Amino acid sequence: MQTSSVSDLDLFSINAPKAPLAELLRPKQPSDVIGQNHLLGVGKPLRLAFESGKPHSMILWGPPGTGKTTLARLMSTEFDCEFIALSAVLSGVKDIRNAIEQAQSVLQQASRHTILFVDEVHRFNKSQQDAFLPYVEQGLITFIGATTENPSFEINNALLSRVQVYILNALSEQELSRLFAHAQNLILDKVQFSDEARNLLIEFADGDARRLLNLLEQIHTVARTESITQISKDIVLNTLSRNARSFDKGGDEFYDQISALHKSVRGSSPDAALYWLCRMLDGGADTLYIGRRLIRMAIEDIGLADPRALRLTLDACETYERLGSPEGELALAQATLYLACAPKSNAAYLAYKKARSLVTQDKSRRVPMHLRNAPTKLMQDIGYGNAYRYAHDCPEAYAADENYFPDEMPEVNFYQPTAFGLEQKIQEKLAHLRNLDKQAKRKL
């Protein structure tokens, strides 16, 4: 993320502004940036943009603490542009209008171009995003949006077509180590960290440079207050809360992890499934949402290969509602392991999709007369229910070669059971019934 230079006195003297360490260490030039070499390395897109001296509109997409705001500010400095920052969390159309008026004024009075930076741009609705379009097209502003969410889903196509999307990556442990060393040299030169304490802080940062610097600032405050010069693992644990983990409820991180859980269950990997379950629980995911997704897995990926999976998963959710956390989480873990180990079949899921697709595209077909209910004499007289064969009165409780589809409807075969689990028995049963159908046709 960021590097710069600041003394211990600058950061903690009484007269100094109480700016966060992350702000004070924000890079002053592109070469100071730690990470994002795929964008800032020699010959890479943003490096070329800086070298060209010509700003262009873009979306910076990446996890928190990867340098999105830093890059936007560096561009305003490198390109000698006015910098206007908006937060989509706090701003509305009025703020956008004021920003545009300011950009027009700066252009007229100082002949300076404006970079308009919008943080959390995905939180703007369609009309708010549309408000930027004419000014981006006119070239009045260079638009830079920062988002932690997938722009494909959160940014209007009209705006997306006018910007370049750049993906920023979470910082690696090596990159966080460089940032740690830089910050320690500047503000923690009188404090020593054990290897365990250092590694734990980097682990807590979870790829987020801003979080690492905030954690170091907390440690520094404790060290100064208690006159500590040696930082151990226990001091770190006592100072920081475990919720430093990265988990964006409802964001890309959330959906990536639930996707990993689902795919691990589908792939019959109980250990991986349990790992992703615990990752989500540790990050603070809605436990009952996880339960609902497990129910979906039982239906979609196991189905009739093991019908017990659905009931067991429903019971696990009910158990969690009864016991709460943390006891109820064990029931969800048990359900996760069962689903991962169960025989797999998506035959029911595929059959449903085929049937829905046909019904959506097909014309509306009437119920055949022999399948219609005939509760009155009139309905019986006009043929409702005529020639219907009651299956329980037939051999093997099966009316061979009976038609249960609308008249003149082409033959369809939605459900094709697999050879796994209970569906192997279902497959054998259906094959036997189809054979009875053929025998009945030959007798006609």
PAMARKOL-457363 format. One line per 10 residues: their letters; for each residue x, z, y of C-alpha. Coordinates in steps of 0.2 Angstrom, whole numbers, always signed. Each point is the difference from the previous one (the first is absolute). Example, Ala and Ser with C-alpha at 12.3 -4.5 7.8 and 13.67 -1.06 7.14 Angstrom:
as = +62 +39 -22 ~ +6 -3 +17
***
This chain:
mqtssvsdld = +0 +0 +0 ~ +10 +6 +15 ~ +17 +6 +6 ~ +6 +4 +17 ~ +11 +14 +8 ~ -6 +17 +7 ~ +9 +17 +1 ~ -6 +16 -7 ~ -2 +6 +18 ~ -11 -15 +5
lfsinapkap = -12 +4 -14 ~ -2 +18 +1 ~ +5 +6 +17 ~ -14 +9 +10 ~ +0 -13 +14 ~ +0 -15 -12 ~ -16 -9 -3 ~ -8 +5 -17 ~ +0 -17 -7 ~ +0 -1 -19
laellrpkqp = +17 -4 -8 ~ -7 -16 -7 ~ -3 -6 +18 ~ +16 +6 +6 ~ +10 -9 -14 ~ -10 -17 +3 ~ +12 -14 -1 ~ +6 -8 +16 ~ +4 -17 -7 ~ -4 -10 -16
sdvigqnhll = +16 +4 -9 ~ -4 +19 +1 ~ -15 -2 -11 ~ +2 +7 -18 ~ -9 -10 -13 ~ -11 -16 +0 ~ +16 -11 -4 ~ -12 -13 -7 ~ -6 -3 +18 ~ +15 +5 +10
gvgkplrlaf = +15 -6 -10 ~ +10 -15 +5 ~ -11 -15 -1 ~ -16 +10 -3 ~ -16 -3 +10 ~ +0 +14 +13 ~ +19 -1 +2 ~ -3 -18 +5 ~ -14 +4 +11 ~ +11 +13 +9
esgkphsmil = +14 -13 +2 ~ -12 -14 +6 ~ -5 +11 +15 ~ -18 -7 -2 ~ -13 +13 -5 ~ -15 -5 -12 ~ -16 +9 -5 ~ +1 +9 -16 ~ -7 +13 -12 ~ +12 +13 -7
wgppgtgktt = -8 +6 -16 ~ +8 +15 -9 ~ -1 +18 -5 ~ +2 +14 +14 ~ +17 +3 +6 ~ +8 -17 -3 ~ +3 -5 +18 ~ -15 -10 +5 ~ -1 +9 +18 ~ +19 +0 +1
larlmstefd = +1 -19 -3 ~ -13 -4 +13 ~ +8 +11 +13 ~ +17 -9 -4 ~ -8 -17 +3 ~ -6 +5 +17 ~ +17 +6 +5 ~ +10 -15 -8 ~ -12 -12 +7 ~ -2 +9 +17
cefialsavl = -19 +1 -1 ~ -12 +12 +6 ~ -6 +12 -14 ~ -18 +5 -1 ~ -5 +11 -15 ~ -17 +3 -6 ~ -6 +11 -15 ~ -15 -7 -9 ~ -5 +17 -5 ~ -2 +6 +19
sgvkdirnai = -3 -17 +9 ~ -15 -11 +2 ~ -5 -16 +9 ~ +2 +8 +17 ~ +18 +4 -4 ~ +3 -17 -6 ~ -7 -7 +16 ~ +11 +11 +10 ~ +15 -5 -10 ~ -3 -18 +3
eqaqsvlqqa = -3 +3 +19 ~ +17 +9 +0 ~ +8 -15 -9 ~ -7 -12 +13 ~ +6 +11 +14 ~ +18 +1 -6 ~ +1 -18 -3 ~ -6 -4 +18 ~ +10 +13 +9 ~ +16 +1 -10
srhtilfvde = -1 -16 -11 ~ +3 +10 -15 ~ -8 -3 -17 ~ -9 +14 -9 ~ +1 +6 -18 ~ -17 +8 -5 ~ +3 +12 -15 ~ -15 +6 -9 ~ +3 +14 -13 ~ -12 +2 -14
vhrfnksqqd = -7 -17 +4 ~ -10 +0 -16 ~ -11 +14 +8 ~ -7 -13 +13 ~ -16 -8 -4 ~ -3 -19 +0 ~ -6 -1 +18 ~ +15 +11 +6 ~ +12 -11 -10 ~ -8 -16 +7
aflpyveqgl = +3 +7 +18 ~ +18 -5 -2 ~ -2 -18 -5 ~ -1 -9 +16 ~ +15 +9 +8 ~ +11 -3 -15 ~ -5 -18 +0 ~ +3 -1 +19 ~ +17 +8 -2 ~ -4 +14 +12
itfigatten = +5 +13 -13 ~ +11 +0 -16 ~ -11 +10 -12 ~ +9 +12 -12 ~ -12 +10 -12 ~ +6 +14 -11 ~ -10 +4 -16 ~ +2 +9 -16 ~ -14 -10 -8 ~ +0 -17 -8
psfeinnall = -3 -12 +15 ~ -9 -12 -12 ~ -14 +12 -1 ~ +1 +9 +17 ~ +4 -13 +13 ~ -12 -14 +5 ~ +5 -17 -6 ~ -1 -7 +18 ~ +14 +13 +6 ~ +9 -1 -17
srvqvyilna = +2 -19 +2 ~ +9 +3 +17 ~ +13 +12 -5 ~ +14 +1 -13 ~ -1 +14 -12 ~ +16 +10 -5 ~ +0 +13 -14 ~ +10 +16 +3 ~ +6 +10 -15 ~ +1 +19 -2
lseqelsrlf = +18 +5 +2 ~ +11 +2 -16 ~ +8 +16 -4 ~ +17 -7 +5 ~ -7 -5 +17 ~ -8 +17 +3 ~ +17 +8 -5 ~ +8 -10 +14 ~ -14 +6 +12 ~ +3 +18 -6
ahaqnlildk = +18 -1 +3 ~ -2 -7 +17 ~ -13 +13 +6 ~ +11 +14 -8 ~ +15 -6 +10 ~ -9 +0 +16 ~ -11 +16 -1 ~ +5 +10 -16 ~ +19 -1 +1 ~ +1 +19 -1
vqfsdearnl = -12 +1 -16 ~ +5 -5 -17 ~ -12 -6 -13 ~ +2 +2 -19 ~ -2 -16 -10 ~ -16 +6 -7 ~ -7 +4 +17 ~ +5 -17 +7 ~ -7 -9 -15 ~ -16 +10 +1
liefadgdar = -3 -4 +18 ~ +3 -19 -4 ~ -12 +2 -14 ~ -13 +8 +11 ~ +2 -14 +13 ~ -6 -12 -13 ~ +7 -16 +9 ~ -6 +5 +17 ~ +14 +2 +13 ~ -11 +9 +13
rllnlleqih = -5 +13 -13 ~ +18 +3 -5 ~ +5 +3 +19 ~ -15 +11 +2 ~ +5 +10 -15 ~ +17 +2 +6 ~ -6 +6 +17 ~ -10 +13 -9 ~ +15 +5 -10 ~ +11 +1 +16
tvartesitq = -13 +11 +9 ~ +0 +12 -15 ~ +19 +0 +0 ~ +2 +4 +18 ~ -14 +13 +0 ~ +8 +10 -16 ~ +18 -5 +4 ~ +2 -9 -17 ~ +15 -11 -2 ~ -2 -4 -19
iskdivlntl = -16 -10 -5 ~ -5 +3 -18 ~ -14 -8 -11 ~ -9 +16 +2 ~ +0 +0 +19 ~ -7 -17 -1 ~ -14 +4 -12 ~ -4 +16 +11 ~ +0 -10 +16 ~ -9 -16 -5
srnarsfdkg = -17 -2 -8 ~ -3 -11 -16 ~ -12 -11 +9 ~ +14 -9 +8 ~ -3 -13 -14 ~ -6 -17 +6 ~ -18 -4 -4 ~ -11 -10 +11 ~ -18 +3 -6 ~ -9 -16 +1
gdefydqisa = +15 -10 +4 ~ +11 -12 -9 ~ +10 +14 -8 ~ -16 +7 -7 ~ -6 -16 -8 ~ +17 -4 -6 ~ +1 +16 -10 ~ -18 -1 -7 ~ +4 -18 -5 ~ +16 +7 -9
lhksvrgssp = -11 +13 -9 ~ -13 -13 -5 ~ +13 -12 -7 ~ +9 +14 -9 ~ -16 +5 -9 ~ -4 -19 -4 ~ +17 -2 -6 ~ -1 +15 -12 ~ +14 +10 +8 ~ -6 +18 +0
daalywlcrm = +16 +7 +8 ~ +0 -13 +14 ~ -19 +3 +3 ~ +3 +19 +1 ~ +14 -2 +12 ~ -11 -10 +12 ~ -14 +12 -2 ~ +12 +14 +5 ~ +7 -10 +14 ~ -17 -2 +8
ldggadtlyi = -5 +18 -3 ~ +16 +6 +8 ~ -3 -12 +15 ~ -17 +7 +3 ~ -11 -14 -6 ~ -19 +4 -2 ~ -1 +6 -18 ~ -17 -5 -3 ~ +4 -18 +6 ~ +13 +0 -13
grrlirmaie = -13 +6 -13 ~ -11 -15 +5 ~ +14 -12 -2 ~ +3 +7 -17 ~ -18 -3 -5 ~ +2 -18 +6 ~ +15 -1 -12 ~ -10 +6 -14 ~ -13 -13 +3 ~ +11 -15 +5
digladpral = +15 +2 -12 ~ -7 +10 -15 ~ -18 -4 -1 ~ -8 +0 -17 ~ +17 +0 -8 ~ -2 +19 +2 ~ -16 +5 +8 ~ +5 +18 -1 ~ +12 -3 +15 ~ -13 -2 +12
rltldacety = -9 +16 -5 ~ +17 +10 +0 ~ +4 -6 +17 ~ -17 +5 +7 ~ +2 +17 -8 ~ +18 +1 +9 ~ -8 -3 +17 ~ -14 +12 -3 ~ +13 +13 -6 ~ +10 -3 +16
erlgspegel = -16 +3 +10 ~ -3 +16 -9 ~ +18 +7 +0 ~ +8 -8 +16 ~ +18 -1 +3 ~ +12 +3 -9 ~ -8 +4 -16 ~ -12 -15 +0 ~ +14 -12 +3 ~ +6 +3 -18
alaqatlyla = -17 -7 -6 ~ +4 -16 +10 ~ +18 +0 -8 ~ -8 +1 -17 ~ -12 -14 +4 ~ +14 -11 +7 ~ +11 +3 -16 ~ -16 -4 -11 ~ -3 -17 +9 ~ +18 -5 -1
capksnaayl = +0 +3 -18 ~ -17 -7 -4 ~ -2 -18 -8 ~ -2 -12 +14 ~ -14 -13 +3 ~ -6 -9 +16 ~ -13 -9 -11 ~ -15 +9 +8 ~ +7 -2 +18 ~ +3 -19 -3
aykkarslvt = -18 -2 -8 ~ -8 +8 +15 ~ +10 -11 +12 ~ -5 -16 -9 ~ -18 +6 -1 ~ -1 +4 +19 ~ +9 -17 +4 ~ -13 -9 -10 ~ -15 +9 +7 ~ +7 -3 +18
qdksrrvpmh = +2 -19 -2 ~ -15 -3 -12 ~ -17 -4 +4 ~ -14 +13 -2 ~ -6 -2 -18 ~ -16 +8 -6 ~ -2 +12 -14 ~ -5 -9 -16 ~ -18 +4 -6 ~ +4 +9 -16
lrnaptklmq = +11 +12 +10 ~ -13 +5 +13 ~ -9 +16 -1 ~ -19 -1 -4 ~ -9 +16 +5 ~ -17 -8 +3 ~ -11 -11 -11 ~ +0 -14 +13 ~ +19 -1 -1 ~ -1 +0 -19
digygnayry = -12 -14 +1 ~ +11 -11 +11 ~ +15 +2 -12 ~ +10 +14 +7 ~ +10 +8 -14 ~ -6 -13 -12 ~ +11 -3 -16 ~ +12 +14 +5 ~ +8 +8 -15 ~ +3 +19 +0
ahdcpeayaa = +18 +2 -5 ~ -3 +16 -9 ~ -12 -8 -12 ~ +13 -14 -5 ~ +14 +2 -13 ~ +15 +9 +7 ~ -11 +4 +15 ~ +5 -18 +7 ~ -11 -14 +4 ~ +11 -14 -5
denyfpdemp = +1 -15 +11 ~ -11 +8 +13 ~ +2 -7 +18 ~ +1 +13 +14 ~ +6 -11 +14 ~ -12 -11 +11 ~ -6 -16 -8 ~ +11 -15 +2 ~ +15 +11 +6 ~ +17 -6 -7
evnfyqptaf = +8 +11 -13 ~ +11 +13 +7 ~ +12 +12 -7 ~ +5 +13 +13 ~ +7 +14 -11 ~ +14 -3 -11 ~ +6 +16 -8 ~ +19 +3 -4 ~ +7 +5 -16 ~ +5 +17 +7
gleqkiqekl = -8 +17 -3 ~ -18 +1 -3 ~ -2 -18 +7 ~ +7 -6 -17 ~ -15 +7 -8 ~ -11 -8 +13 ~ +8 -16 -2 ~ -3 +0 -19 ~ -18 +5 +3 ~ -3 -14 +12
ahlrnldkqa = +8 -12 -12 ~ -12 +5 -14 ~ -15 -2 +12 ~ +5 -17 +5 ~ +1 -4 -18 ~ -18 +6 -3 ~ -5 -11 +14 ~ +8 -15 -8 ~ -8 +4 -17 ~ -17 +1 +9
krkl = +2 -17 +8 ~ +4 -8 -16 ~ -17 +7 -8 ~ -10 -9 +14
***
